[in-house]
Amino acid sequence: MWRSFFLELGIYCFLLGVECLAIDKAVLTPSSEVTPAAFASRVAPVYREVTPPEWAPWSLMSAGAVVVLYSFTIPKKIQG
């Protein structure tokens, strides 16, 4: 169980680093749920921009690769 958990965590970190390398910024939109208060006030939705720092892609990719390699060293079954 631990082996698959760390393998999944490492792959996720690695892919998140690749995504941060590919984009300059991400624009997050609010949910499309219409509440009565939002419908009555007629306010414009607020968009949130996320810009990954310069160090994030390479750090996430290297940490993910190390965790994947670590997951291969964990025994398949722990004797106990």
LUMLUMVO-756855 format. One record per atom (N, C-alpha, C): atom name; residue in three letters; chain; x, z, y. Coordinates in nm, 3 decimals, padded with zeros to 5 digits, m for minus. Atoms other than C-alpha are relative to their C-alpha. Last residue first. Example, Ala and Ser with C-alpha at 12.3 -4.5 7.8 and 13.67 -1.06 7.14 Angstrom:
! LUMLUMVO-756855
+----+-----+----+---------+---------+---------+
: at :  aa : ch :      c1 :      c3 :      c2 :
+----+-----+----+---------+---------+---------+
:  N : Ser :  A : m00.082 : m00.006 : m00.119 :
: CA : Ser :  A :  01.367 :  00.714 : m00.106 :
:  C : Ser :  A : m00.077 :  00.073 :  00.109 :
:  N : Ala :  A :  00.089 :  00.000 : m00.119 :
: CA : Ala :  A :  01.230 :  00.780 : m00.450 :
:  C : Ala :  A :  00.090 :  00.000 :  00.120 :
+----+-----+----+---------+---------+---------+
//
This chain:
! LUMLUMVO-756855
+----+-----+----+---------+---------+---------+
: at :  aa : ch :      c1 :      c3 :      c2 :
+----+-----+----+---------+---------+---------+
:  N : Gly :  A :  00.015 : m00.136 : m00.044 :
: CA : Gly :  A :  00.588 :  01.036 : m00.853 :
:  C : Gly :  A : m00.098 :  00.078 : m00.075 :
:  N : Gln :  A :  00.010 : m00.085 :  00.119 :
: CA : Gln :  A :  00.714 :  00.686 : m00.882 :
:  C : Gln :  A : m00.016 :  00.144 :  00.045 :
:  N : Ile :  A : m00.080 : m00.122 : m00.017 :
: CA : Ile :  A :  00.641 :  00.481 : m00.571 :
:  C : Ile :  A : m00.025 :  00.088 : m00.122 :
:  N : Lys :  A :  00.072 : m00.121 :  00.038 :
: CA : Lys :  A :  00.518 :  00.139 : m00.665 :
:  C : Lys :  A :  00.094 :  00.118 :  00.016 :
:  N : Lys :  A :  00.139 :  00.038 :  00.018 :
: CA : Lys :  A :  00.626 : m00.188 : m00.504 :
:  C : Lys :  A : m00.087 :  00.120 : m00.036 :
:  N : Pro :  A :  00.036 :  00.028 :  00.139 :
: CA : Pro :  A :  00.950 : m00.036 : m00.373 :
:  C : Pro :  A : m00.149 : m00.029 : m00.013 :
:  N : Ile :  A :  00.085 : m00.107 :  00.049 :
: CA : Ile :  A :  01.010 : m00.072 :  00.003 :
:  C : Ile :  A : m00.038 : m00.031 : m00.145 :
:  N : Thr :  A : m00.084 : m00.101 :  00.065 :
: CA : Thr :  A :  01.303 : m00.309 :  00.065 :
:  C : Thr :  A : m00.081 :  00.118 : m00.053 :
:  N : Phe :  A : m00.048 :  00.051 :  00.130 :
: CA : Phe :  A :  01.080 : m00.611 :  00.133 :
:  C : Phe :  A :  00.087 :  00.101 : m00.073 :
:  N : Ser :  A :  00.110 : m00.007 :  00.096 :
: CA : Ser :  A :  00.893 : m00.419 :  00.403 :
:  C : Ser :  A :  00.042 : m00.052 : m00.137 :
:  N : Tyr :  A :  00.011 : m00.136 :  00.051 :
: CA : Tyr :  A :  01.220 : m00.362 :  00.588 :
:  C : Tyr :  A : m00.109 :  00.010 : m00.106 :
:  N : Leu :  A : m00.113 : m00.022 :  00.091 :
: CA : Leu :  A :  01.275 : m00.736 :  00.620 :
:  C : Leu :  A : m00.003 :  00.139 : m00.060 :
:  N : Val :  A :  00.026 :  00.082 :  00.119 :
: CA : Val :  A :  00.926 : m00.773 :  00.767 :
:  C : Val :  A :  00.112 :  00.018 : m00.101 :
:  N : Val :  A :  00.102 : m00.071 :  00.079 :
: CA : Val :  A :  00.994 : m00.479 :  01.002 :
:  C : Val :  A : m00.037 : m00.079 : m00.125 :
:  N : Val :  A : m00.062 : m00.116 :  00.062 :
: CA : Val :  A :  01.318 : m00.640 :  01.122 :
:  C : Val :  A : m00.100 :  00.076 : m00.087 :
:  N : Ala :  A : m00.087 :  00.047 :  00.108 :
: CA : Ala :  A :  01.146 : m00.973 :  01.182 :
:  C : Ala :  A :  00.068 :  00.115 : m00.072 :
:  N : Gly :  A :  00.084 :  00.046 :  00.111 :
: CA : Gly :  A :  00.867 : m00.806 :  01.380 :
:  C : Gly :  A :  00.084 : m00.048 : m00.118 :
:  N : Ala :  A :  00.053 : m00.120 :  00.065 :
: CA : Ala :  A :  01.118 : m00.618 :  01.595 :
:  C : Ala :  A : m00.088 : m00.038 : m00.118 :
:  N : Ser :  A : m00.110 : m00.063 :  00.075 :
: CA : Ser :  A :  01.303 : m00.944 :  01.666 :
:  C : Ser :  A : m00.048 :  00.126 : m00.071 :
:  N : Met :  A : m00.040 :  00.083 :  00.113 :
: CA : Met :  A :  00.985 : m01.134 :  01.757 :
:  C : Met :  A :  00.110 :  00.066 : m00.083 :
:  N : Leu :  A :  00.104 : m00.005 :  00.103 :
: CA : Leu :  A :  00.847 : m00.851 :  01.969 :
:  C : Leu :  A :  00.039 : m00.083 : m00.122 :
:  N : Ser :  A :  00.002 : m00.135 :  00.058 :
: CA : Ser :  A :  01.174 : m00.811 :  02.161 :
:  C : Ser :  A : m00.104 :  00.010 : m00.112 :
:  N : Trp :  A : m00.116 : m00.013 :  00.089 :
: CA : Trp :  A :  01.214 : m01.186 :  02.213 :
:  C : Trp :  A :  00.004 :  00.138 : m00.066 :
:  N : Pro :  A :  00.002 :  00.090 :  00.116 :
: CA : Pro :  A :  00.864 : m01.233 :  02.347 :
:  C : Pro :  A :  00.114 :  00.024 : m00.098 :
:  N : Ala :  A :  00.099 : m00.023 :  00.106 :
: CA : Ala :  A :  00.850 : m00.912 :  02.558 :
:  C : Ala :  A :  00.006 : m00.099 : m00.117 :
:  N : Trp :  A : m00.063 : m00.050 :  00.122 :
: CA : Trp :  A :  01.173 : m00.932 :  02.760 :
:  C : Trp :  A : m00.097 :  00.007 : m00.118 :
:  N : Glu :  A : m00.104 :  00.093 :  00.048 :
: CA : Glu :  A :  01.044 : m01.155 :  03.042 :
:  C : Glu :  A :  00.057 :  00.043 : m00.135 :
:  N : Pro :  A : m00.132 : m00.007 : m00.065 :
: CA : Pro :  A :  00.729 : m00.949 :  03.092 :
:  C : Pro :  A :  00.101 : m00.092 : m00.069 :
:  N : Pro :  A : m00.099 : m00.072 :  00.081 :
: CA : Pro :  A :  00.393 : m01.075 :  02.962 :
:  C : Pro :  A :  00.135 :  00.005 :  00.072 :
:  N : Thr :  A : m00.123 :  00.078 :  00.003 :
: CA : Thr :  A :  00.147 : m01.168 :  03.239 :
:  C : Thr :  A :  00.103 :  00.077 : m00.083 :
:  N : Val :  A : m00.107 : m00.072 :  00.069 :
: CA : Val :  A : m00.205 : m01.039 :  03.190 :
:  C : Val :  A :  00.119 : m00.094 : m00.007 :
:  N : Glu :  A : m00.115 :  00.081 :  00.040 :
: CA : Glu :  A : m00.469 : m01.155 :  03.437 :
:  C : Glu :  A :  00.106 :  00.088 : m00.064 :
:  N : Arg :  A : m00.125 : m00.076 :  00.006 :
: CA : Arg :  A : m00.805 : m00.978 :  03.459 :
:  C : Arg :  A :  00.111 : m00.091 : m00.051 :
:  N : Tyr :  A : m00.092 :  00.053 :  00.100 :
: CA : Tyr :  A : m01.119 : m01.155 :  03.576 :
:  C : Tyr :  A :  00.130 :  00.079 :  00.006 :
:  N : Val :  A : m00.139 : m00.027 : m00.034 :
: CA : Val :  A : m01.389 : m00.963 :  03.760 :
:  C : Val :  A :  00.087 : m00.050 : m00.115 :
:  N : Pro :  A : m00.079 : m00.065 :  00.105 :
: CA : Pro :  A : m01.737 : m01.110 :  03.731 :
:  C : Pro :  A :  00.147 :  00.015 :  00.042 :
:  N : Ala :  A : m00.084 :  00.096 :  00.071 :
: CA : Ala :  A : m01.917 : m01.186 :  04.058 :
:  C : Ala :  A :  00.082 :  00.073 : m00.106 :
:  N : Val :  A : m00.141 : m00.003 : m00.039 :
: CA : Val :  A : m02.179 : m00.933 :  04.151 :
:  C : Val :  A :  00.076 : m00.103 : m00.083 :
:  N : Arg :  A : m00.052 :  00.136 : m00.020 :
: CA : Arg :  A : m02.549 : m01.017 :  04.122 :
:  C : Arg :  A :  00.144 : m00.001 :  00.051 :
:  N : Ser :  A : m00.096 : m00.005 : m00.111 :
: CA : Ser :  A : m02.660 : m00.652 :  04.165 :
:  C : Ser :  A :  00.060 : m00.137 :  00.031 :
:  N : Ala :  A :  00.061 : m00.032 : m00.129 :
: CA : Ala :  A : m02.981 : m00.685 :  03.963 :
:  C : Ala :  A :  00.099 : m00.008 :  00.115 :
:  N : Phe :  A :  00.091 :  00.109 : m00.037 :
: CA : Phe :  A : m02.831 : m00.868 :  03.667 :
:  C : Phe :  A : m00.060 :  00.025 :  00.138 :
:  N : Ala :  A : m00.081 :  00.114 : m00.043 :
: CA : Ala :  A : m02.537 : m00.628 :  03.650 :
:  C : Ala :  A : m00.088 : m00.116 :  00.044 :
:  N : Ala :  A : m00.066 : m00.035 : m00.126 :
: CA : Ala :  A : m02.772 : m00.329 :  03.644 :
:  C : Ala :  A :  00.084 : m00.116 :  00.052 :
:  N : Pro :  A :  00.094 :  00.002 : m00.113 :
: CA : Pro :  A : m03.001 : m00.487 :  03.384 :
:  C : Pro :  A :  00.066 :  00.032 :  00.134 :
:  N : Thr :  A :  00.069 : m00.129 : m00.010 :
: CA : Thr :  A : m02.707 : m00.558 :  03.156 :
:  C : Thr :  A : m00.096 : m00.006 :  00.118 :
:  N : Val :  A :  00.067 : m00.017 : m00.128 :
: CA : Val :  A : m02.605 : m00.910 :  03.066 :
:  C : Val :  A : m00.076 :  00.131 : m00.005 :
:  N : Glu :  A :  00.122 : m00.079 :  00.007 :
: CA : Glu :  A : m02.351 : m00.926 :  02.788 :
:  C : Glu :  A : m00.059 :  00.017 :  00.140 :
:  N : Ser :  A :  00.114 :  00.078 : m00.049 :
: CA : Ser :  A : m02.103 : m01.209 :  02.840 :
:  C : Ser :  A : m00.131 :  00.076 : m00.011 :
:  N : Ser :  A :  00.093 :  00.037 :  00.106 :
: CA : Ser :  A : m01.801 : m00.984 :  02.814 :
:  C : Ser :  A : m00.123 : m00.068 :  00.059 :
:  N : Pro :  A :  00.086 : m00.110 :  00.045 :
: CA : Pro :  A : m01.554 : m00.993 :  03.099 :
:  C : Pro :  A : m00.096 : m00.048 : m00.108 :
:  N : Thr :  A :  00.131 :  00.001 : m00.065 :
: CA : Thr :  A : m01.295 : m01.268 :  03.114 :
:  C : Thr :  A : m00.083 :  00.117 : m00.050 :
:  N : Leu :  A :  00.103 : m00.063 :  00.081 :
: CA : Leu :  A : m00.928 : m01.221 :  03.033 :
:  C : Leu :  A : m00.130 :  00.001 :  00.079 :
:  N : Val :  A :  00.110 : m00.042 : m00.086 :
: CA : Val :  A : m00.681 : m01.464 :  03.188 :
:  C : Val :  A : m00.111 :  00.052 : m00.090 :
:  N : Ala :  A :  00.129 :  00.006 :  00.068 :
: CA : Ala :  A : m00.355 : m01.490 :  02.996 :
:  C : Ala :  A : m00.105 :  00.055 :  00.096 :
:  N : Lys :  A :  00.092 : m00.109 : m00.029 :
: CA : Lys :  A : m00.025 : m01.570 :  03.164 :
:  C : Lys :  A : m00.129 : m00.022 : m00.079 :
:  N : Asp :  A : m00.050 : m00.060 : m00.124 :
: CA : Asp :  A :  00.283 : m01.782 :  03.110 :
:  C : Asp :  A : m00.085 :  00.119 :  00.041 :
:  N : Ile :  A :  00.088 : m00.004 : m00.117 :
: CA : Ile :  A :  00.209 : m01.865 :  02.747 :
:  C : Ile :  A :  00.071 :  00.059 :  00.121 :
:  N : Ala :  A :  00.068 :  00.126 : m00.028 :
: CA : Ala :  A :  00.423 : m01.988 :  02.457 :
:  C : Ala :  A : m00.083 :  00.001 :  00.127 :
:  N : Leu :  A : m00.099 :  00.101 : m00.036 :
: CA : Leu :  A :  00.677 : m01.705 :  02.441 :
:  C : Leu :  A : m00.068 : m00.129 :  00.045 :
:  N : Cys :  A : m00.051 : m00.036 : m00.134 :
: CA : Cys :  A :  00.402 : m01.444 :  02.450 :
:  C : Cys :  A :  00.103 : m00.100 :  00.047 :
:  N : Glu :  A :  00.105 :  00.030 : m00.097 :
: CA : Glu :  A :  00.236 : m01.623 :  02.155 :
:  C : Glu :  A :  00.045 :  00.033 :  00.142 :
:  N : Val :  A :  00.006 :  00.146 : m00.012 :
: CA : Val :  A :  00.561 : m01.622 :  01.959 :
:  C : Val :  A : m00.106 : m00.040 :  00.102 :
:  N : Gly :  A : m00.116 :  00.043 : m00.077 :
: CA : Gly :  A :  00.601 : m01.250 :  02.030 :
:  C : Gly :  A :  00.003 : m00.150 :  00.021 :
:  N : Leu :  A :  00.031 : m00.038 : m00.138 :
: CA : Leu :  A :  00.245 : m01.183 :  01.909 :
:  C : Leu :  A :  00.117 : m00.039 :  00.091 :
:  N : Leu :  A :  00.091 :  00.101 : m00.054 :
: CA : Leu :  A :  00.329 : m01.380 :  01.594 :
:  C : Leu :  A : m00.041 :  00.032 :  00.144 :
:  N : Phe :  A : m00.071 :  00.126 : m00.014 :
: CA : Phe :  A :  00.633 : m01.160 :  01.525 :
:  C : Phe :  A : m00.090 : m00.107 :  00.062 :
:  N : Cys :  A : m00.092 : m00.011 : m00.114 :
: CA : Cys :  A :  00.444 : m00.840 :  01.593 :
:  C : Cys :  A :  00.074 : m00.130 :  00.024 :
:  N : Tyr :  A :  00.080 : m00.007 : m00.124 :
: CA : Tyr :  A :  00.160 : m00.943 :  01.360 :
:  C : Tyr :  A :  00.090 :  00.008 :  00.123 :
:  N : Ile :  A :  00.048 :  00.136 : m00.026 :
: CA : Ile :  A :  00.403 : m01.049 :  01.086 :
:  C : Ile :  A : m00.081 : m00.004 :  00.129 :
:  N : Gly :  A : m00.112 :  00.084 : m00.043 :
: CA : Gly :  A :  00.580 : m00.715 :  01.110 :
:  C : Gly :  A : m00.042 : m00.141 :  00.032 :
:  N : Leu :  A : m00.040 : m00.044 : m00.133 :
: CA : Leu :  A :  00.258 : m00.512 :  01.097 :
:  C : Leu :  A :  00.114 : m00.086 :  00.055 :
:  N : Glu :  A :  00.102 :  00.047 : m00.094 :
: CA : Glu :  A :  00.131 : m00.713 :  00.799 :
:  C : Glu :  A :  00.036 :  00.037 :  00.143 :
:  N : Leu :  A : m00.010 :  00.146 : m00.003 :
: CA : Leu :  A :  00.454 : m00.659 :  00.607 :
:  C : Leu :  A : m00.099 : m00.057 :  00.101 :
:  N : Phe :  A : m00.115 :  00.034 : m00.085 :
: CA : Phe :  A :  00.452 : m00.291 :  00.704 :
:  C : Phe :  A :  00.021 : m00.151 :  00.007 :
:  N : Phe :  A :  00.027 : m00.043 : m00.138 :
: CA : Phe :  A :  00.099 : m00.245 :  00.568 :
:  C : Phe :  A :  00.115 : m00.039 :  00.092 :
:  N : Ser :  A :  00.087 :  00.101 : m00.062 :
: CA : Ser :  A :  00.169 : m00.453 :  00.256 :
:  C : Ser :  A : m00.032 :  00.036 :  00.145 :
:  N : Arg :  A : m00.074 :  00.125 : m00.009 :
: CA : Arg :  A :  00.464 : m00.231 :  00.163 :
:  C : Arg :  A : m00.084 : m00.107 :  00.070 :
:  N : Trp :  A : m00.087 : m00.005 : m00.117 :
: CA : Trp :  A :  00.279 :  00.088 :  00.246 :
:  C : Trp :  A :  00.075 : m00.131 :  00.020 :
:  N : Met :  A :  00.082 :  00.000 : m00.118 :
: CA : Met :  A :  00.000 :  00.000 :  00.000 :
:  C : Met :  A :  00.087 :  00.000 :  00.126 :
+----+-----+----+---------+---------+---------+
//
